[in-house]
């Protein structure tokens, strides 16, 4: 499935009364999920421990 086809599918799945913002949010979410899956397939991962360290640094 092409990117354009996937975007059309996501839009078609939205309720008829969806706002522009809701549709854009769904498209962005789908893009983030796809990017995460691609990173995972290519081994671009960090451990939960490393993520915890990063979050603690951000909170300072």
C-alpha angles and dihedrals in degrees: 000000000000123000090249092052091049092050091050090050092052091049092049090052092059121098115263092246094054115134124232089252093052092051093047089049091053092048091049091048092051089050092051092049092050091048090050092050091049091050089050092051089052094048095250095144139131128206124253087246092056091047090052090053091050093049092050090052091051091052093059 
